Amino acid sequence: MTSRPPRPRERGIPEATVARLPVYLRALQALQDRGTLTVSSEALASAAGVNSAKLRKDLSHLGSYGTRGVGYEVEYLVYQISRELGLTQDWAVAIAGIGNLGRALANYGGFGTRGFRIAALLDADPAMVGQSVASLDVRHIDNLEDVVRSTGVSIGVITTPAASAQGVATRFVQAGVASILNFAPVVLNVPDGVDVRKVDLSIELQILAFHAQRRADGDGRDAERAGLELM
């Protein structure tokens, strides 16, 4: 039975706070890289794109309140958040679907410094199986269960076509993987107790298009009003 990352919400931390912790961690790691030792709640909130009151409340769930007039110790806060998110240990990740996106994720160097190790690559295409990607040999998807067991995979990443995603998710779950990151454009059905995070790039682009259109419409109305005022 594979282990899985701890679930902070089970410890009484609100889901919205959990979603913001990685943002705080990224901002803190950037400060740490610059040699910053302490940071005020206002400065950290600005770097994370939230208001300082929300940040202080979020961090209070971790038992971290900072020091008046000094702020938060960057190194210790990185440790606190990393520990709460389960990043102080090594989490083995398997990627299923080694197309362009799967390859890009496999080659991304930032996972290793954040507690994640790409342990296995899986694909159904016989032409892909056996190829080396990011120093790993691609295994056939038929070997998913054996691969999960032998490499201790805790997190499954699905970058397959939509038609294949549910079957892959079901096999991950049956193999004991209870944390799945899904890039396929489909809603997965999984049992209670299995965490699925969905990343749909097309939806994000559509949302950006909506806001871009609103700005364009607003600029057009502003130009029209300016023209009327000059008449």
KEBABA-783987 format. One line per field, with one value per residue: residue in one letter; chain; y, z, x of N, C-alpha, C in turn. Coordinates in nm, 3 decimals, decimal comma. Example, Ala and Ser with C-alpha at 12.3 -4.5 7.8 and 13.67 -1.06 7.14 Angstrom:
REM residues 2
resn <- [A/S] .
chain <- [A/A] .
ny <- [-0,569/-0,225] .
nz <- [0,780/0,708] .
nx <- [1,319/1,285] .
cay <- [-0,450/-0,106] .
caz <- [0,780/0,714] .
cax <- [1,230/1,367] .
cy <- [-0,330/0,003] .
cz <- [0,780/0,787] .
cx <- [1,320/1,290] .
END
This chain:
REM residues 231
resn <- [M/T/S/R/P/P/R/P/R/E/R/G/I/P/E/A/T/V/A/R/L/P/V/Y/L/R/A/L/Q/A/L/Q/D/R/G/T/L/T/V/S/S/E/A/L/A/S/A/A/G/V/N/S/A/K/L/R/K/D/L/S/H/L/G/S/Y/G/T/R/G/V/G/Y/E/V/E/Y/L/V/Y/Q/I/S/R/E/L/G/L/T/Q/D/W/A/V/A/I/A/G/I/G/N/L/G/R/A/L/A/N/Y/G/G/F/G/T/R/G/F/R/I/A/A/L/L/D/A/D/P/A/M/V/G/Q/S/V/A/S/L/D/V/R/H/I/D/N/L/E/D/V/V/R/S/T/G/V/S/I/G/V/I/T/T/P/A/A/S/A/Q/G/V/A/T/R/F/V/Q/A/G/V/A/S/I/L/N/F/A/P/V/V/L/N/V/P/D/G/V/D/V/R/K/V/D/L/S/I/E/L/Q/I/L/A/F/H/A/Q/R/R/A/D/G/D/G/R/D/A/E/R/A/G/L/E/L/M] .
chain <- [A/A/A/A/A/A/A/A/A/A/A/A/A/A/A/A/A/A/A/A/A/A/A/A/A/A/A/A/A/A/A/A/A/A/A/A/A/A/A/A/A/A/A/A/A/A/A/A/A/A/A/A/A/A/A/A/A/A/A/A/A/A/A/A/A/A/A/A/A/A/A/A/A/A/A/A/A/A/A/A/A/A/A/A/A/A/A/A/A/A/A/A/A/A/A/A/A/A/A/A/A/A/A/A/A/A/A/A/A/A/A/A/A/A/A/A/A/A/A/A/A/A/A/A/A/A/A/A/A/A/A/A/A/A/A/A/A/A/A/A/A/A/A/A/A/A/A/A/A/A/A/A/A/A/A/A/A/A/A/A/A/A/A/A/A/A/A/A/A/A/A/A/A/A/A/A/A/A/A/A/A/A/A/A/A/A/A/A/A/A/A/A/A/A/A/A/A/A/A/A/A/A/A/A/A/A/A/A/A/A/A/A/A/A/A/A/A/A/A/A/A/A/A/A/A/A/A/A/A/A/A] .
ny <- [-0,120/0,212/0,520/0,851/1,206/1,409/1,541/1,856/1,979/1,794/1,845/2,059/2,287/2,532/2,469/2,673/2,808/2,608/2,601/2,839/2,815/2,696/2,916/3,110/2,973/2,966/3,239/3,284/3,118/3,247/3,480/3,365/3,272/3,512/3,576/3,688/3,729/3,787/3,874/4,105/4,083/4,237/4,272/4,006/3,934/4,105/4,002/3,758/3,821/3,865/4,008/4,147/4,085/3,851/3,681/3,672/3,545/3,300/3,193/3,170/2,937/2,753/2,791/2,996/3,317/3,530/3,804/4,098/4,399/4,281/4,066/3,770/3,485/3,386/3,139/2,957/2,973/2,876/2,611/2,539/2,561/2,386/2,146/2,122/2,090/1,850/1,831/1,780/1,538/1,277/1,246/1,009/1,021/0,926/0,960/0,935/0,902/1,014/1,237/1,556/1,729/1,555/1,491/1,744/1,791/1,580/1,658/1,887/2,066/2,164/2,009/1,836/1,996/2,060/1,854/1,643/1,357/1,241/0,928/0,734/0,673/0,634/0,488/0,413/0,378/0,174/0,263/0,457/0,335/0,226/0,427/0,681/0,933/1,222/1,084/0,852/0,535/0,485/0,310/0,047/0,108/-0,108/-0,214/-0,069/-0,121/-0,285/-0,109/0,103/-0,030/-0,116/0,118/0,275/0,471/0,759/0,963/1,014/1,134/1,242/1,269/1,190/1,134/1,239/1,023/0,808/0,869/0,813/0,535/0,505/0,649/0,491/0,259/0,356/0,418/0,163/0,051/0,164/0,433/0,740/1,006/1,224/1,406/1,565/1,632/1,583/1,666/1,602/1,499/1,311/1,010/0,903/0,706/0,798/0,959/0,967/1,202/1,440/1,668/1,898/2,021/2,227/2,351/2,469/2,575/2,768/2,940/3,022/3,168/3,376/3,485/3,579/3,790/3,949/4,019/4,168/4,384/4,489/4,559/4,752/4,944/5,016/5,134/5,346/5,491/5,558/5,722/5,929/6,031/6,131/6,331/6,514/6,612] .
nz <- [0,000/-0,099/0,037/0,094/0,034/0,329/0,435/0,480/0,540/0,696/0,936/1,030/0,883/0,667/0,335/0,146/0,255/0,240/-0,037/-0,079/0,050/-0,108/-0,273/-0,096/-0,017/-0,252/-0,285/-0,053/-0,094/-0,307/-0,177/0,002/-0,173/-0,241/-0,018/0,193/0,530/0,713/0,684/0,647/0,718/0,543/0,323/0,241/0,185/-0,029/-0,219/-0,259/-0,357/-0,201/0,064/0,366/0,606/0,548/0,493/0,744/0,895/0,760/0,810/1,081/1,123/1,106/1,334/1,330/1,403/1,367/1,456/1,628/1,477/1,357/1,191/0,991/1,019/0,748/0,668/0,863/0,824/0,566/0,620/0,794/0,629/0,423/0,564/0,646/0,402/0,331/0,211/0,305/0,267/0,029/-0,255/-0,473/-0,816/-1,086/-1,434/-1,667/-2,003/-2,237/-2,419/-2,577/-2,355/-2,136/-2,168/-2,130/-1,860/-1,742/-1,792/-1,646/-1,423/-1,170/-0,991/-0,828/-0,633/-0,476/-0,334/-0,488/-0,693/-1,011/-1,085/-1,261/-1,600/-1,821/-2,103/-2,374/-2,635/-2,851/-2,995/-2,837/-2,601/-2,420/-2,501/-2,389/-2,162/-1,998/-1,860/-1,786/-1,866/-2,075/-1,975/-2,061/-2,045/-1,960/-1,758/-1,534/-1,265/-1,157/-1,182/-1,012/-0,769/-0,751/-0,758/-0,561/-0,599/-0,517/-0,618/-0,902/-1,231/-1,493/-1,830/-2,059/-2,365/-2,353/-2,374/-2,266/-2,006/-1,778/-1,749/-1,689/-1,450/-1,286/-1,271/-1,144/-0,893/-0,808/-0,781/-0,553/-0,546/-0,425/-0,484/-0,744/-1,028/-1,281/-1,617/-1,837/-2,048/-1,902/-1,663/-1,384/-1,234/-0,916/-0,617/-0,283/-0,073/-0,245/-0,383/-0,634/-0,848/-1,092/-1,393/-1,641/-1,924/-2,146/-2,047/-1,872/-2,059/-2,195/-1,995/-1,965/-2,221/-2,201/-2,014/-2,159/-2,374/-2,240/-2,156/-2,406/-2,504/-2,315/-2,366/-2,619/-2,570/-2,410/-2,597/-2,774/-2,615/-2,566/-2,822/-2,863/-2,675/-2,786/-2,997] .
nx <- [0,085/0,071/0,196/0,058/0,054/0,010/-0,306/-0,378/-0,625/-0,753/-0,652/-0,780/-0,736/-0,858/-0,982/-0,942/-0,727/-0,530/-0,500/-0,370/-0,127/0,089/0,142/0,235/0,463/0,615/0,669/0,817/1,038/1,157/1,238/1,416/1,612/1,723/1,857/1,718/1,633/1,425/1,075/0,812/0,458/0,311/0,484/0,522/0,260/0,207/0,386/0,270/0,024/-0,206/-0,414/-0,274/-0,403/-0,545/-0,332/-0,202/-0,399/-0,417/-0,159/-0,171/-0,307/-0,110/0,019/0,194/0,282/0,446/0,672/0,620/0,712/0,926/0,854/0,820/1,032/1,206/1,331/1,238/0,962/0,938/1,006/0,794/0,563/0,633/0,648/0,380/0,254/0,354/0,603/0,850/0,951/1,029/0,835/0,719/0,643/0,435/0,401/0,151/0,112/0,298/0,319/0,359/0,304/0,340/0,611/0,723/0,661/0,802/1,061/1,086/1,275/1,215/1,068/1,217/1,338/1,131/1,024/0,929/0,964/1,013/0,934/0,847/0,752/0,484/0,321/0,094/0,162/0,334/0,555/0,658/0,725/1,005/1,168/1,396/1,330/1,401/1,600/1,472/1,333/1,058/0,778/0,543/0,193/0,048/0,192/0,140/0,049/0,253/0,467/0,394/0,399/0,669/0,819/0,716/0,517/0,333/0,182/-0,013/0,010/-0,187/-0,171/-0,287/-0,486/-0,833/-1,013/-0,881/-0,827/-0,997/-0,982/-0,710/-0,696/-0,860/-0,708/-0,479/-0,590/-0,676/-0,429/-0,343/-0,281/-0,365/-0,370/-0,412/-0,316/-0,474/-0,453/-0,601/-0,879/-1,133/-1,376/-1,295/-1,409/-1,380/-1,325/-1,442/-1,208/-0,999/-0,789/-0,825/-0,681/-0,756/-0,627/-0,699/-0,601/-0,721/-0,960/-0,859/-0,742/-0,971/-1,100/-0,916/-0,947/-1,207/-1,177/-0,999/-1,160/-1,355/-1,199/-1,131/-1,382/-1,446/-1,247/-1,326/-1,575/-1,492/-1,343/-1,544/-1,708/-1,527/-1,504/-1,761/-1,765/-1,594/-1,729] .
cay <- [0,000/0,331/0,633/0,968/1,329/1,440/1,631/1,959/2,012/1,701/1,899/2,177/2,401/2,549/2,434/2,794/2,833/2,507/2,640/2,954/2,783/2,686/3,049/3,169/2,902/3,012/3,374/3,273/3,057/3,353/3,564/3,287/3,270/3,644/3,594/3,761/3,651/3,809/3,945/4,151/4,024/4,321/4,242/3,871/3,936/4,169/3,909/3,646/3,871/3,864/4,114/4,103/4,025/3,713/3,604/3,646/3,445/3,171/3,142/3,138/2,796/2,674/2,827/3,094/3,450/3,634/3,885/4,239/4,484/4,203/3,989/3,625/3,432/3,324/2,998/2,875/2,969/2,780/2,478/2,515/2,539/2,263/2,034/2,110/2,040/1,717/1,844/1,756/1,404/1,253/1,185/0,951/1,058/0,858/1,033/0,848/0,978/1,087/1,322/1,681/1,777/1,460/1,510/1,871/1,773/1,490/1,729/2,006/2,046/2,223/1,916/1,777/2,087/2,085/1,734/1,547/1,285/1,167/0,792/0,643/0,727/0,528/0,524/0,298/0,373/0,087/0,339/0,540/0,247/0,196/0,551/0,747/1,071/1,272/0,976/0,740/0,459/0,483/0,175/0,032/0,133/-0,237/-0,245/0,037/-0,170/-0,330/0,009/0,172/-0,107/-0,126/0,250/0,343/0,591/0,814/1,060/0,985/1,248/1,192/1,360/1,110/1,184/1,231/0,892/0,710/0,919/0,746/0,402/0,519/0,690/0,374/0,168/0,419/0,402/0,022/0,020/0,225/0,575/0,815/1,147/1,228/1,535/1,532/1,732/1,546/1,747/1,517/1,485/1,174/0,954/0,828/0,681/0,889/0,939/0,990/1,345/1,470/1,808/1,906/2,134/2,233/2,469/2,535/2,654/2,886/3,030/3,080/3,270/3,491/3,545/3,654/3,918/4,029/4,074/4,273/4,502/4,545/4,624/4,873/5,042/5,067/5,226/5,468/5,568/5,613/5,834/6,039/6,089/6,208/6,452/6,608/6,662] .
caz <- [0,000/-0,105/0,122/0,017/0,109/0,432/0,390/0,584/0,582/0,800/1,061/1,063/0,801/0,561/0,201/0,079/0,308/0,180/-0,175/-0,082/0,110/-0,208/-0,324/0,006/-0,019/-0,369/-0,255/0,050/-0,153/-0,384/-0,078/0,054/-0,277/-0,241/0,108/0,289/0,654/0,770/0,594/0,713/0,661/0,430/0,209/0,195/0,125/-0,160/-0,310/-0,286/-0,420/-0,111/0,163/0,480/0,710/0,507/0,510/0,887/0,939/0,704/0,878/1,220/1,125/1,120/1,461/1,307/1,421/1,342/1,569/1,606/1,444/1,287/1,085/0,992/0,982/0,617/0,664/0,947/0,763/0,455/0,680/0,845/0,518/0,355/0,649/0,643/0,270/0,309/0,116/0,370/0,230/-0,115/-0,308/-0,605/-0,909/-1,215/-1,538/-1,767/-2,124/-2,261/-2,536/-2,558/-2,218/-2,046/-2,180/-2,067/-1,715/-1,703/-1,803/-1,562/-1,316/-1,043/-0,901/-0,732/-0,522/-0,403/-0,265/-0,580/-0,778/-1,121/-1,068/-1,368/-1,716/-1,878/-2,226/-2,443/-2,772/-2,859/-3,048/-2,728/-2,495/-2,431/-2,522/-2,268/-2,145/-1,869/-1,800/-1,747/-1,977/-2,077/-1,959/-2,118/-1,947/-1,908/-1,639/-1,436/-1,126/-1,116/-1,171/-0,890/-0,654/-0,744/-0,740/-0,446/-0,647/-0,432/-0,695/-1,044/-1,318/-1,616/-1,945/-2,172/-2,427/-2,266/-2,381/-2,189/-1,872/-1,671/-1,729/-1,621/-1,312/-1,215/-1,245/-1,040/-0,764/-0,772/-0,743/-0,422/-0,558/-0,381/-0,520/-0,890/-1,096/-1,409/-1,723/-1,947/-2,044/-1,866/-1,518/-1,342/-1,125/-0,826/-0,487/-0,173/-0,016/-0,349/-0,416/-0,775/-0,886/-1,237/-1,460/-1,777/-1,983/-2,238/-1,967/-1,825/-2,173/-2,222/-1,893/-2,004/-2,339/-2,153/-1,956/-2,266/-2,449/-2,158/-2,163/-2,540/-2,511/-2,234/-2,438/-2,730/-2,516/-2,368/-2,718/-2,828/-2,529/-2,589/-2,951/-2,848/-2,597/-2,871/-3,103] .
cax <- [0,000/0,155/0,156/0,019/0,081/-0,089/-0,412/-0,385/-0,761/-0,793/-0,600/-0,857/-0,698/-0,957/-0,935/-0,894/-0,593/-0,443/-0,474/-0,279/0,003/0,197/0,173/0,322/0,590/0,690/0,718/0,921/1,159/1,222/1,306/1,527/1,715/1,787/1,926/1,634/1,619/1,292/0,985/0,689/0,336/0,271/0,571/0,494/0,126/0,220/0,454/0,179/-0,097/-0,322/-0,401/-0,194/-0,488/-0,573/-0,209/-0,178/-0,496/-0,376/-0,041/-0,205/-0,349/0,012/0,079/0,299/0,224/0,546/0,716/0,586/0,826/1,029/0,789/0,837/1,162/1,181/1,373/1,149/0,830/0,951/1,000/0,659/0,469/0,676/0,607/0,234/0,216/0,411/0,713/0,979/0,994/1,037/0,713/0,740/0,537/0,431/0,330/0,091/0,087/0,424/0,315/0,434/0,289/0,404/0,755/0,760/0,657/0,910/1,188/1,087/1,372/1,174/1,000/1,309/1,366/1,006/0,978/0,870/1,060/0,950/0,986/0,806/0,682/0,401/0,251/0,035/0,213/0,453/0,668/0,711/0,777/1,147/1,244/1,445/1,286/1,449/1,682/1,387/1,276/0,911/0,722/0,409/0,086/0,003/0,273/0,116/0,041/0,386/0,553/0,355/0,445/0,815/0,880/0,655/0,449/0,228/0,103/-0,024/-0,019/-0,250/-0,161/-0,333/-0,609/-0,950/-1,078/-0,805/-0,796/-1,071/-0,925/-0,581/-0,725/-0,912/-0,596/-0,397/-0,659/-0,671/-0,291/-0,315/-0,248/-0,482/-0,351/-0,403/-0,319/-0,533/-0,446/-0,691/-1,002/-1,246/-1,397/-1,270/-1,488/-1,292/-1,389/-1,415/-1,076/-0,898/-0,779/-0,798/-0,667/-0,772/-0,565/-0,752/-0,539/-0,814/-1,053/-0,787/-0,728/-1,103/-1,123/-0,834/-1,010/-1,324/-1,132/-0,942/-1,272/-1,416/-1,114/-1,142/-1,513/-1,438/-1,167/-1,407/-1,676/-1,422/-1,309/-1,668/-1,748/-1,434/-1,539/-1,884/-1,737/-1,522/-1,819] .
cy <- [0,124/0,437/0,747/1,091/1,354/1,541/1,737/1,990/1,917/1,749/2,029/2,300/2,415/2,521/2,556/2,830/2,735/2,547/2,756/2,922/2,765/2,821/3,121/3,104/2,948/3,151/3,369/3,215/3,158/3,448/3,494/3,285/3,403/3,673/3,671/3,674/3,665/3,887/3,985/4,085/4,104/4,288/4,103/3,863/3,997/4,075/3,794/3,690/3,859/3,982/4,058/4,038/3,879/3,627/3,571/3,541/3,308/3,111/3,108/2,993/2,703/2,699/2,928/3,233/3,563/3,707/4,031/4,320/4,413/4,129/3,841/3,588/3,347/3,175/2,910/2,865/2,877/2,638/2,444/2,480/2,410/2,141/2,012/2,053/1,901/1,717/1,821/1,612/1,389/1,182/1,138/0,976/0,974/0,942/0,934/0,932/1,065/1,151/1,449/1,731/1,685/1,472/1,637/1,859/1,686/1,563/1,854/1,982/2,095/2,127/1,867/1,864/2,114/1,959/1,628/1,486/1,210/1,028/0,700/0,718/0,612/0,576/0,397/0,279/0,285/0,161/0,424/0,455/0,212/0,319/0,609/0,893/1,114/1,163/0,861/0,668/0,459/0,338/0,168/0,046/0,003/-0,275/-0,148/-0,015/-0,213/-0,210/0,085/0,101/-0,103/0,008/0,329/0,470/0,631/0,905/1,020/1,110/1,193/1,299/1,286/1,183/1,159/1,091/0,788/0,745/0,842/0,608/0,407/0,557/0,571/0,278/0,226/0,394/0,257/-0,021/0,084/0,370/0,657/0,965/1,153/1,372/1,509/1,650/1,700/1,624/1,662/1,511/1,338/1,132/0,865/0,806/0,792/0,855/0,953/1,138/1,360/1,621/1,814/2,034/2,132/2,362/2,542/2,621/2,781/2,988/3,097/3,189/3,395/3,562/3,629/3,791/4,008/4,095/4,186/4,400/4,570/4,618/4,755/4,982/5,102/5,165/5,356/5,555/5,632/5,732/5,954/6,109/6,176/6,338/6,558/6,669/6,794] .
cz <- [0,000/-0,009/0,033/0,101/0,214/0,381/0,498/0,630/0,690/0,936/1,097/0,986/0,686/0,423/0,128/0,126/0,249/0,039/-0,184/-0,026/0,005/-0,266/-0,226/0,000/-0,136/-0,345/-0,153/-0,006/-0,240/-0,292/-0,024/-0,045/-0,282/-0,110/0,212/0,412/0,717/0,671/0,672/0,646/0,540/0,306/0,153/0,127/-0,014/-0,261/-0,349/-0,351/-0,335/-0,015/0,289/0,590/0,677/0,527/0,657/0,940/0,888/0,783/1,024/1,232/1,139/1,255/1,447/1,310/1,394/1,469/1,538/1,582/1,367/1,167/1,102/0,954/0,856/0,620/0,745/0,885/0,641/0,508/0,727/0,733/0,445/0,434/0,642/0,510/0,241/0,218/0,179/0,348/0,078/-0,163/-0,451/-0,693/-1,036/-1,313/-1,642/-1,888/-2,156/-2,400/-2,508/-2,414/-2,119/-2,048/-2,110/-1,915/-1,667/-1,701/-1,715/-1,440/-1,179/-0,946/-0,790/-0,613/-0,438/-0,342/-0,355/-0,670/-0,886/-1,123/-1,184/-1,477/-1,786/-2,004/-2,293/-2,584/-2,777/-2,911/-2,941/-2,621/-2,522/-2,457/-2,387/-2,269/-2,005/-1,789/-1,746/-1,872/-1,965/-2,071/-2,021/-2,009/-1,888/-1,780/-1,524/-1,292/-1,074/-1,094/-1,042/-0,768/-0,641/-0,718/-0,625/-0,484/-0,552/-0,508/-0,842/-1,121/-1,450/-1,723/-2,073/-2,245/-2,335/-2,261/-2,294/-2,041/-1,761/-1,643/-1,655/-1,474/-1,229/-1,179/-1,140/-0,902/-0,718/-0,729/-0,611/-0,427/-0,527/-0,407/-0,670/-0,938/-1,240/-1,506/-1,838/-1,935/-2,019/-1,714/-1,481/-1,229/-1,041/-0,694/-0,387/-0,113/-0,117/-0,387/-0,563/-0,791/-1,038/-1,289/-1,605/-1,841/-2,076/-2,163/-1,917/-1,939/-2,206/-2,121/-1,925/-2,125/-2,299/-2,100/-2,062/-2,348/-2,372/-2,163/-2,299/-2,557/-2,432/-2,302/-2,554/-2,684/-2,472/-2,489/-2,778/-2,747/-2,552/-2,721/-2,941/-2,774/-2,682/-2,979/-3,061] .
cx <- [0,089/0,104/0,113/0,044/-0,026/-0,188/-0,434/-0,526/-0,812/-0,745/-0,670/-0,818/-0,797/-0,899/-0,880/-0,754/-0,493/-0,403/-0,375/-0,140/0,114/0,236/0,266/0,460/0,677/0,749/0,831/1,050/1,233/1,298/1,430/1,644/1,791/1,860/1,848/1,610/1,481/1,208/0,860/0,568/0,292/0,353/0,542/0,357/0,130/0,283/0,363/0,049/-0,222/-0,308/-0,336/-0,278/-0,518/-0,449/-0,185/-0,275/-0,459/-0,260/-0,068/-0,253/-0,229/0,078/0,190/0,236/0,323/0,582/0,690/0,714/0,936/0,969/0,813/0,980/1,144/1,213/1,278/1,010/0,829/0,938/0,859/0,562/0,504/0,632/0,457/0,186/0,274/0,532/0,849/1,025/0,983/0,911/0,737/0,619/0,549/0,350/0,280/0,051/0,207/0,420/0,394/0,426/0,358/0,555/0,801/0,761/0,772/1,044/1,196/1,176/1,328/1,110/1,093/1,339/1,243/0,945/0,919/0,977/0,983/1,012/0,952/0,732/0,611/0,332/0,200/0,090/0,339/0,576/0,734/0,778/0,923/1,232/1,287/1,401/1,327/1,520/1,598/1,338/1,124/0,864/0,583/0,304/0,033/0,077/0,247/0,121/0,177/0,480/0,522/0,410/0,597/0,883/0,820/0,583/0,337/0,133/0,106/-0,060/-0,071/-0,243/-0,200/-0,446/-0,728/-1,010/-1,008/-0,794/-0,868/-1,013/-0,793/-0,603/-0,773/-0,800/-0,501/-0,459/-0,651/-0,531/-0,252/-0,275/-0,372/-0,470/-0,325/-0,409/-0,360/-0,526/-0,541/-0,822/-1,127/-1,254/-1,380/-1,362/-1,397/-1,365/-1,360/-1,278/-0,964/-0,903/-0,744/-0,790/-0,668/-0,707/-0,613/-0,703/-0,634/-0,915/-0,984/-0,770/-0,862/-1,137/-1,042/-0,893/-1,131/-1,281/-1,070/-1,053/-1,341/-1,333/-1,125/-1,274/-1,511/-1,358/-1,246/-1,511/-1,613/-1,388/-1,433/-1,715/-1,658/-1,466/-1,662/-1,858/-1,666/-1,611/-1,884] .
END
